[in-house]
Each structure stands twice: as C-alpha cells, then as structure tokens.
Amino acid sequence: MTEEQKDIMITCCKCHGQGNYLVPSYEDFDINRDEWEKRECEVCQGTGKISLVFYEDLQRCVRKR
C-alpha cells in the first residue's frame, strides 16, 4: 500500500456517513413502542469517515471468522 492510499478516507460502513444511527428504544420492554434513539457510531466516532486502511483491517477480521 502506498503512502497516498494510507491517507484515503471512505464513508463509514456502519453509519453510511451520517456519524450516527438509530436504534429502537424499548423502555420497560414494551416492543410496541415506535420510538428510536440516536447513537454515535462506534466505528467512525461520529465523523462519518474511516480510513481505507482501517476498513481493510475490519474486512480481514470479518473474513477470518
């Protein structure tokens, strides 16, 4: 990998560039509620971008399973 490739930033694969994502909010285990909670993306720490190197490392870990 060249030095230029190490600096390439791509859209986060979890939040799709939003920096956050919505998860269902189940308070008191009431699954019929239609409420959503916004969470900061753990993969990109809310930036919406990750490095190509980090993405390739994630892919390596997933493929090993």
Phi and psi in radians as a Rosetta constraint file:
Dihedral C 1 N 2 CA 2 C 2 CIRCULARHARMONIC -1.441 0.35
Dihedral N 2 CA 2 C 2 N 3 CIRCULARHARMONIC 2.929 0.35
Dihedral C 2 N 3 CA 3 C 3 CIRCULARHARMONIC -1.088 0.35
Dihedral N 3 CA 3 C 3 N 4 CIRCULARHARMONIC -0.646 0.35
Dihedral C 3 N 4 CA 4 C 4 CIRCULARHARMONIC -1.088 0.35
Dihedral N 4 CA 4 C 4 N 5 CIRCULARHARMONIC -0.709 0.35
Dihedral C 4 N 5 CA 5 C 5 CIRCULARHARMONIC -1.180 0.35
Dihedral N 5 CA 5 C 5 N 6 CIRCULARHARMONIC -0.514 0.35
Dihedral C 5 N 6 CA 6 C 6 CIRCULARHARMONIC -1.176 0.35
Dihedral N 6 CA 6 C 6 N 7 CIRCULARHARMONIC -0.430 0.35
Dihedral C 6 N 7 CA 7 C 7 CIRCULARHARMONIC -1.616 0.35
Dihedral N 7 CA 7 C 7 N 8 CIRCULARHARMONIC -0.046 0.35
Dihedral C 7 N 8 CA 8 C 8 CIRCULARHARMONIC -1.243 0.35
Dihedral N 8 CA 8 C 8 N 9 CIRCULARHARMONIC 2.266 0.35
Dihedral C 8 N 9 CA 9 C 9 CIRCULARHARMONIC -1.902 0.35
Dihedral N 9 CA 9 C 9 N 10 CIRCULARHARMONIC 2.421 0.35
Dihedral C 9 N 10 CA 10 C 10 CIRCULARHARMONIC -2.196 0.35
Dihedral N 10 CA 10 C 10 N 11 CIRCULARHARMONIC 2.893 0.35
Dihedral C 10 N 11 CA 11 C 11 CIRCULARHARMONIC -1.137 0.35
Dihedral N 11 CA 11 C 11 N 12 CIRCULARHARMONIC 2.396 0.35
Dihedral C 11 N 12 CA 12 C 12 CIRCULARHARMONIC -1.065 0.35
Dihedral N 12 CA 12 C 12 N 13 CIRCULARHARMONIC 2.363 0.35
Dihedral C 12 N 13 CA 13 C 13 CIRCULARHARMONIC -1.362 0.35
Dihedral N 13 CA 13 C 13 N 14 CIRCULARHARMONIC -0.242 0.35
Dihedral C 13 N 14 CA 14 C 14 CIRCULARHARMONIC -1.652 0.35
Dihedral N 14 CA 14 C 14 N 15 CIRCULARHARMONIC -0.840 0.35
Dihedral C 14 N 15 CA 15 C 15 CIRCULARHARMONIC -1.736 0.35
Dihedral N 15 CA 15 C 15 N 16 CIRCULARHARMONIC -0.046 0.35
Dihedral C 15 N 16 CA 16 C 16 CIRCULARHARMONIC 0.997 0.35
Dihedral N 16 CA 16 C 16 N 17 CIRCULARHARMONIC 0.675 0.35
Dihedral C 16 N 17 CA 17 C 17 CIRCULARHARMONIC 1.514 0.35
Dihedral N 17 CA 17 C 17 N 18 CIRCULARHARMONIC -0.005 0.35
Dihedral C 17 N 18 CA 18 C 18 CIRCULARHARMONIC -1.433 0.35
Dihedral N 18 CA 18 C 18 N 19 CIRCULARHARMONIC -0.467 0.35
Dihedral C 18 N 19 CA 19 C 19 CIRCULARHARMONIC 1.515 0.35
Dihedral N 19 CA 19 C 19 N 20 CIRCULARHARMONIC -0.163 0.35
Dihedral C 19 N 20 CA 20 C 20 CIRCULARHARMONIC -2.679 0.35
Dihedral N 20 CA 20 C 20 N 21 CIRCULARHARMONIC 2.976 0.35
Dihedral C 20 N 21 CA 21 C 21 CIRCULARHARMONIC -2.614 0.35
Dihedral N 21 CA 21 C 21 N 22 CIRCULARHARMONIC 2.822 0.35
Dihedral C 21 N 22 CA 22 C 22 CIRCULARHARMONIC -1.757 0.35
Dihedral N 22 CA 22 C 22 N 23 CIRCULARHARMONIC 2.433 0.35
Dihedral C 22 N 23 CA 23 C 23 CIRCULARHARMONIC -2.240 0.35
Dihedral N 23 CA 23 C 23 N 24 CIRCULARHARMONIC 2.591 0.35
Dihedral C 23 N 24 CA 24 C 24 CIRCULARHARMONIC -1.091 0.35
Dihedral N 24 CA 24 C 24 N 25 CIRCULARHARMONIC 2.482 0.35
Dihedral C 24 N 25 CA 25 C 25 CIRCULARHARMONIC -1.852 0.35
Dihedral N 25 CA 25 C 25 N 26 CIRCULARHARMONIC 1.914 0.35
Dihedral C 25 N 26 CA 26 C 26 CIRCULARHARMONIC -1.900 0.35
Dihedral N 26 CA 26 C 26 N 27 CIRCULARHARMONIC 1.531 0.35
Dihedral C 26 N 27 CA 27 C 27 CIRCULARHARMONIC -1.479 0.35
Dihedral N 27 CA 27 C 27 N 28 CIRCULARHARMONIC 2.380 0.35
Dihedral C 27 N 28 CA 28 C 28 CIRCULARHARMONIC 0.980 0.35
Dihedral N 28 CA 28 C 28 N 29 CIRCULARHARMONIC 0.510 0.35
Dihedral C 28 N 29 CA 29 C 29 CIRCULARHARMONIC 1.007 0.35
Dihedral N 29 CA 29 C 29 N 30 CIRCULARHARMONIC 0.519 0.35
Dihedral C 29 N 30 CA 30 C 30 CIRCULARHARMONIC -1.578 0.35
Dihedral N 30 CA 30 C 30 N 31 CIRCULARHARMONIC 1.679 0.35
Dihedral C 30 N 31 CA 31 C 31 CIRCULARHARMONIC -1.336 0.35
Dihedral N 31 CA 31 C 31 N 32 CIRCULARHARMONIC -0.101 0.35
Dihedral C 31 N 32 CA 32 C 32 CIRCULARHARMONIC -1.512 0.35
Dihedral N 32 CA 32 C 32 N 33 CIRCULARHARMONIC -0.118 0.35
Dihedral C 32 N 33 CA 33 C 33 CIRCULARHARMONIC -1.280 0.35
Dihedral N 33 CA 33 C 33 N 34 CIRCULARHARMONIC 2.482 0.35
Dihedral C 33 N 34 CA 34 C 34 CIRCULARHARMONIC -1.914 0.35
Dihedral N 34 CA 34 C 34 N 35 CIRCULARHARMONIC 1.060 0.35
Dihedral C 34 N 35 CA 35 C 35 CIRCULARHARMONIC -2.081 0.35
Dihedral N 35 CA 35 C 35 N 36 CIRCULARHARMONIC 2.538 0.35
Dihedral C 35 N 36 CA 36 C 36 CIRCULARHARMONIC -2.186 0.35
Dihedral N 36 CA 36 C 36 N 37 CIRCULARHARMONIC 2.574 0.35
Dihedral C 36 N 37 CA 37 C 37 CIRCULARHARMONIC -2.035 0.35
Dihedral N 37 CA 37 C 37 N 38 CIRCULARHARMONIC 2.313 0.35
Dihedral C 37 N 38 CA 38 C 38 CIRCULARHARMONIC -1.541 0.35
Dihedral N 38 CA 38 C 38 N 39 CIRCULARHARMONIC 2.265 0.35
Dihedral C 38 N 39 CA 39 C 39 CIRCULARHARMONIC -2.139 0.35
Dihedral N 39 CA 39 C 39 N 40 CIRCULARHARMONIC 2.486 0.35
Dihedral C 39 N 40 CA 40 C 40 CIRCULARHARMONIC -1.242 0.35
Dihedral N 40 CA 40 C 40 N 41 CIRCULARHARMONIC 2.411 0.35
Dihedral C 40 N 41 CA 41 C 41 CIRCULARHARMONIC -1.165 0.35
Dihedral N 41 CA 41 C 41 N 42 CIRCULARHARMONIC 2.251 0.35
Dihedral C 41 N 42 CA 42 C 42 CIRCULARHARMONIC -1.355 0.35
Dihedral N 42 CA 42 C 42 N 43 CIRCULARHARMONIC -0.414 0.35
Dihedral C 42 N 43 CA 43 C 43 CIRCULARHARMONIC -1.308 0.35
Dihedral N 43 CA 43 C 43 N 44 CIRCULARHARMONIC -0.836 0.35
Dihedral C 43 N 44 CA 44 C 44 CIRCULARHARMONIC -1.817 0.35
Dihedral N 44 CA 44 C 44 N 45 CIRCULARHARMONIC 0.022 0.35
Dihedral C 44 N 45 CA 45 C 45 CIRCULARHARMONIC 0.973 0.35
Dihedral N 45 CA 45 C 45 N 46 CIRCULARHARMONIC 0.630 0.35
Dihedral C 45 N 46 CA 46 C 46 CIRCULARHARMONIC 1.499 0.35
Dihedral N 46 CA 46 C 46 N 47 CIRCULARHARMONIC 0.061 0.35
Dihedral C 46 N 47 CA 47 C 47 CIRCULARHARMONIC -1.496 0.35
Dihedral N 47 CA 47 C 47 N 48 CIRCULARHARMONIC -0.448 0.35
Dihedral C 47 N 48 CA 48 C 48 CIRCULARHARMONIC 1.499 0.35
Dihedral N 48 CA 48 C 48 N 49 CIRCULARHARMONIC -0.086 0.35
Dihedral C 48 N 49 CA 49 C 49 CIRCULARHARMONIC -2.275 0.35
Dihedral N 49 CA 49 C 49 N 50 CIRCULARHARMONIC 2.560 0.35
Dihedral C 49 N 50 CA 50 C 50 CIRCULARHARMONIC -2.336 0.35
Dihedral N 50 CA 50 C 50 N 51 CIRCULARHARMONIC 2.769 0.35
Dihedral C 50 N 51 CA 51 C 51 CIRCULARHARMONIC -1.343 0.35
Dihedral N 51 CA 51 C 51 N 52 CIRCULARHARMONIC 2.666 0.35
Dihedral C 51 N 52 CA 52 C 52 CIRCULARHARMONIC -1.066 0.35
Dihedral N 52 CA 52 C 52 N 53 CIRCULARHARMONIC -0.641 0.35
Dihedral C 52 N 53 CA 53 C 53 CIRCULARHARMONIC -1.094 0.35
Dihedral N 53 CA 53 C 53 N 54 CIRCULARHARMONIC -0.780 0.35
Dihedral C 53 N 54 CA 54 C 54 CIRCULARHARMONIC -1.110 0.35
Dihedral N 54 CA 54 C 54 N 55 CIRCULARHARMONIC -0.740 0.35
Dihedral C 54 N 55 CA 55 C 55 CIRCULARHARMONIC -1.058 0.35
Dihedral N 55 CA 55 C 55 N 56 CIRCULARHARMONIC -0.768 0.35
Dihedral C 55 N 56 CA 56 C 56 CIRCULARHARMONIC -1.143 0.35
Dihedral N 56 CA 56 C 56 N 57 CIRCULARHARMONIC -0.622 0.35
Dihedral C 56 N 57 CA 57 C 57 CIRCULARHARMONIC -1.122 0.35
Dihedral N 57 CA 57 C 57 N 58 CIRCULARHARMONIC -0.734 0.35
Dihedral C 57 N 58 CA 58 C 58 CIRCULARHARMONIC -1.043 0.35
Dihedral N 58 CA 58 C 58 N 59 CIRCULARHARMONIC -0.780 0.35
Dihedral C 58 N 59 CA 59 C 59 CIRCULARHARMONIC -1.095 0.35
Dihedral N 59 CA 59 C 59 N 60 CIRCULARHARMONIC -0.687 0.35
Dihedral C 59 N 60 CA 60 C 60 CIRCULARHARMONIC -1.068 0.35
Dihedral N 60 CA 60 C 60 N 61 CIRCULARHARMONIC -0.756 0.35
Dihedral C 60 N 61 CA 61 C 61 CIRCULARHARMONIC -1.124 0.35
Dihedral N 61 CA 61 C 61 N 62 CIRCULARHARMONIC -0.716 0.35
Dihedral C 61 N 62 CA 62 C 62 CIRCULARHARMONIC -1.178 0.35
Dihedral N 62 CA 62 C 62 N 63 CIRCULARHARMONIC -0.715 0.35
Dihedral C 62 N 63 CA 63 C 63 CIRCULARHARMONIC -1.218 0.35
Dihedral N 63 CA 63 C 63 N 64 CIRCULARHARMONIC -0.421 0.35
Dihedral C 63 N 64 CA 64 C 64 CIRCULARHARMONIC -1.253 0.35
Dihedral N 64 CA 64 C 64 N 65 CIRCULARHARMONIC -0.373 0.35
